[in-house]
Amino acid sequence: METQEFMGRGQLVPRLIAQVGSKNFAMTLLKQRGDMDADGNLTAAGQERNSMTAEERALDRDNDGRPRTYNPLTNSTKLL
């Protein structure tokens, strides 16, 4: 999985495609999550996530009010 080139803002879709290995599967996931509509356009929620970096999305996913650190190699967070 080569996703290190898709770490910045505006790269939600290409990063997910690289992570799952299939454009069709990535689009299906985005639609299921409500980040993309049936026509393949980002919804308001999808646009908000697309404006985040990979780090910001990971921290947002794991936001429970406790301080966390981000690991770009695993695209995950852990408690400090």
C-alpha positions as CSV (number, residue, x, y, z in Angstrom):
1,M,0.0,0.0,0.0
2,E,1.7,3.2,-1.2
3,T,-0.2,6.0,0.4
4,Q,2.6,8.2,1.7
5,E,2.3,10.5,-1.4
6,F,-1.4,11.2,-0.5
7,M,-1.0,12.8,2.9
8,G,-2.1,16.4,2.2
9,R,-5.4,18.2,1.9
10,G,-7.7,17.4,-1.1
11,Q,-6.4,13.8,-1.3
12,L,-9.2,11.8,0.4
13,V,-10.2,10.0,-2.8
14,P,-6.7,9.1,-4.2
15,R,-5.5,8.1,-0.7
16,L,-8.5,5.7,-0.2
17,I,-8.0,4.3,-3.7
18,A,-4.3,3.6,-2.9
19,Q,-5.3,2.1,0.4
20,V,-7.9,-0.3,-0.9
21,G,-6.4,-0.9,-4.3
22,S,-9.6,-0.3,-6.3
23,K,-11.3,2.8,-7.4
24,N,-14.7,1.2,-7.5
25,F,-14.3,-0.2,-4.0
26,A,-13.1,3.2,-2.7
27,M,-16.1,4.9,-4.2
28,T,-18.4,2.3,-2.7
29,L,-16.9,2.9,0.7
30,L,-17.2,6.7,0.4
31,K,-20.9,6.4,-0.6
32,Q,-21.6,4.0,2.3
33,R,-19.9,6.5,4.7
34,G,-22.0,9.4,3.3
35,D,-18.9,11.2,2.0
36,M,-20.0,10.8,-1.7
37,D,-23.4,10.9,-3.3
38,A,-24.7,8.4,-5.9
39,D,-23.4,10.6,-8.8
40,G,-19.8,10.4,-7.4
41,N,-19.7,13.9,-6.0
42,L,-18.4,14.6,-2.5
43,T,-21.1,15.5,-0.1
44,A,-20.7,18.4,2.4
45,A,-19.3,15.8,4.9
46,G,-17.0,14.5,2.2
47,Q,-15.8,17.9,1.3
48,E,-15.0,18.6,5.0
49,R,-13.0,15.4,5.2
50,N,-11.3,16.1,1.9
51,S,-10.1,19.4,3.3
52,M,-8.3,17.6,6.1
53,T,-4.8,16.0,5.9
54,A,-4.4,12.3,6.6
55,E,-3.2,13.1,10.1
56,E,-6.2,15.3,10.8
57,R,-8.6,12.6,9.6
58,A,-7.0,10.0,11.8
59,L,-7.1,12.3,14.8
60,D,-10.7,13.1,14.0
61,R,-11.6,9.4,13.7
62,D,-10.1,8.7,17.2
63,N,-11.3,11.9,18.8
64,D,-12.3,10.9,22.4
65,G,-10.9,14.0,24.1
66,R,-7.7,12.3,25.1
67,P,-4.3,13.4,23.7
68,R,-3.0,11.3,20.9
69,T,-0.1,11.1,18.6
70,Y,-0.2,10.2,14.9
71,N,1.9,7.6,13.1
72,P,2.0,8.4,9.3
73,L,3.4,4.9,8.5
74,T,0.3,3.2,9.8
75,N,-2.2,6.1,9.4
76,S,-3.2,5.5,13.0
77,T,-3.1,7.2,16.3
78,K,-2.2,6.1,19.8
79,L,-2.7,7.6,23.2
80,L,0.1,9.7,24.6
